[in-house]
Structures are given as C-alpha cells and as structure tokens.
Amino acid sequence: MMNDKRKTISDKHTSTHKQISGSKNPPRTTNPQKCVSQSNSLKKTTASNAAFISSLFETASLSRETNAILNSFDEIIQGVRPLNSRQLQQLPENIRKLSHQLTDERASRRLGYMNDNIQLSSYVRYYTWWNLVRLTRLFANLPDSVFPKAEGTCLDLGSGPLTVVTALWLARPELRKLKLTWYCLDVSANSLALGEDIFLSLAAKTGNEPWKIIRVKGAFGTAIKQKAGFLTCANMFNELDQASDMPPEFQTKKYFEQIERYCEKGAGVILVEPGVPKAARTLSLMRKRFLKEGRKIAAPCPHAFECPMSGFKAYTGSKNKWCNFAFTTEDAPARLQKLSELAKLPKERATLSFIAVEAAGAANAENSKESISVRIASDKLKLANYMCGFYGCTQYGLALITLPDENNTKLAKPAFRPKSGDLIQVKIKTPDSLPKDEKSGAVIIEL
C-alpha cells in the first residue's frame, strides 16, 4: 500500500495495535489522463487486456466449518479458559489497557507481559481472534507451493498462543492429514500452554488427529533440536525492531542468518508482519536476501526484481512507499466486532505485510512474453474525469492501474474491479513506451 500526503477516497480506519494495524492511506495521483494525452489520446478501453488471477483475502476460500469456528472462537476460549460474569464485564476495559501497553506505552511494557493471566486472557480473546481472521484469509489464498507436502518438522517463531499454527489448521484442511511436528518458540510459557489447549480443542472439533506440539520457552535464537522443513513467523520481527534502536538494514542480516540456521535447505517460509513502514522494510530486506540465495518468493511479489515499495526510511517519516495489503472487516465475526466496539477499538480494516517463500522443488509457472503480472497494492484512488486507479507492483517497478470509475458512463466498464492484494495479468506489447505518472513516477497501465 502506498503512502504520501495526497488525499484518497479509501475508507477511514483505526490503527491501534501492531497486529491489526493500518498504514496511512495511499496517495491521490496527478491526473494520468494528462500524461497519456501527451503520447496518445485517451481511448475507450475494456477489460480485454486484463485478467483476474487471484486474491489474497478471498473469504470463499475458507470452508463453512472454518467460518463457523471463527464466528464462535470466544466460546472455544471460554471452554478452555473460562471467565466469570464479573471478569467478562471487565474484559473490554482490560483489552483497552493492554492496547495501550502494546502501542503508546510499549516502552514500559515488560518482556514477559503475556505471563500475566489478565493480560493473556485479554490478548487471546481479542488480538488472537483478530489475527485468526486475517491469517486464515491469507493462508487460504497463498499458493500451494509454499506449504509442506509430507510429514516433517515445522517451526513457528514467536508463537504466543499458537496463533499461526491454529490459523493454518483452520485455513488449510489438507495439511491436517499430514503428521507434522511443530516446535513452537516463545518467551512466555503461559501463552504457549494456553495456545496448545486452544489448538487441541479446535482439532477435536474438526475430528482430525492434531499435530504434535513441542513447546519451547525462549527468545529468537534459542536452539531447536531439529531442522525445520517449514518455518512460520508472525509479528515477531516488529516487536524485535521496536525493542532496538538499530535500523532494519542492520537487524535483518542477523534475522536472516538465524532463520537459515533453523531451516533445512529449501524450506518453505512464511513471514507476516503488521502493515507498518518499519516492519515492511524488514520484510523487503529479507526478500532481497532470499532472492540472493536463489529462492523464489511465491507471494506477494509478481517478479524477482527490485522492490518498488521497499519502505526505505519510510519509518523515519520519509515519503518512500512500503508494501502492505488491506481488507475490510465488515464480514468479520459479529461478536468480535461488538467486543471491539465495547473496548473502543473498532476495526474497519485489517492490514498486513508478508512474504511467502516457495519450498524447493515446486514447479515454476511459465511467464507470458506478451503480458505482465501486477499485484494491486493500494486502496482505490479517485482520479480526474470519472476515472479511478490502484497502485500495483510489477517487473517494471511501480505501476498505476487506471480504469473507469463506477459512475463513468462514457467509457466501457471493465469486467472486474481490482482490490488490495489482487493479482492480475495485463497484456503489454510495448512496456517501454508506457506513460508515467508525473508525481509518483509509476508507469500508467489502462484497463
């Protein structure tokens, strides 16, 4: 998702916590029609030059069973770690206090804050639930090439209450058939224990034999007995970056080297972070190192070239752009939305940054010479002359995808309308002659 001071028509949103965070809205660009007219007059266009490939957050990819479990996750927690009526009444206030410790008061937060029963209960009933909403959508829509194909050892870093492991169980039913052993690493033993209880409860509801869980109390870098063929990590590097004054350019080298020590050669890797500049910058640098080692980024990147949204110094307040994706939470569990309102932490959007590294040996898709892949990486932008646009990532760098707005009656309507996270394919015959947006420098591609 893009960022500068220009206004957009995207929905307002609240960013109150690192795990359901929102970056600033993307910029409103200069008039792309002006740029186009300098080379060719604006022509009527249709979607014949573009095709929809996939979405990052398609809810149809989740089963009815998974949606039912997500909608009743509070009941599952109550069965595992019950609260009395008074504690339930105090829950919204405790969630709000925890939110302050995770954001504006994080400097005074204890490292082992998740060992506190009140804070852990608040965290699981609110933040874990929201994280399951966003992670299940993402995991269900990632390419199969990222995930294990046979039994083996997996490692989840910064597990907390086993959020990633639980999300994978819900989002990828085919993985339930595999005998996976999960090493779950976290500094909080209480959080790991509660997370395992929740995971086992969910596994019982789906009727499958649960994966083997090995809890490991320790910080990032703690030795694990076996090499992992699949590694996951969510929201850990953001916390490490917050605790350090060193820039991501310095930190990422040791992060990557430690991940290599944890993994078998060619292991699949999924790293998810909040959609904030510093976390996105860390992932962009990790991507660069994976590519240098000959690995393929299965998502979100549609290419292996330089990242046009690397977030370089964006976390210091610069106008540089960072990569993140968002979806609306209007169809999130109703009781979770109600709890958010009671805690005065409403969520209209959920955002994240991530990279998914393909496991070695996966078949590579053939790229067409007559088209390019574009990953949509912004909200809708309002443009002049009843046009709208979206920023996207391409092998040619940053692109501005333009199309008629819904209210435009003069131009032919496209067959589909992209949204943040969508992967589309566009026919391009002469990419070098594409006009450019004057302010952002993005190449302009008309649908």
Secondary structure, 3 states (H helix, E strand, C coil): CCCCCCCCCCCCCCCCCCCCECCCCCCCCCCHHHHHHCCCCCCCCCHHHEEEEECCCCHHHCCHHHHHHHHCHHHHHHHHCCCCHHHHHHHHHHHHHHHHHHCCCHHHCCCCHHHCHHHHHHHHHHHHHHHHHHHHHHHHHCCHHHCCCCCEEEEEECCCCCHHHHHHHHHCHHHHHCCEEEEEEECCHHHHHHHHHHHHHHHHHHCCCCCEEEEEECCCCCCCCCCEEEEEEECHHHHHHHCCCCCHHHHHHHHHHHHHHHEEEEEEEEEEECCCHHHHHHHHHHHHHHHHCCCCEEECCCCCCCCCCECCCHHHCCCCCECCEEEECCCCCHHHHHHHHHCCCCCCEEEEEEEEECCCCCCCCCCCCCEEEEEECCCCEECCCCEEEEEEEECCEEEEEEEECCCCCCCCCCCCCCCCCCEEEEECCCHHHCCECCCCCCEEEEC
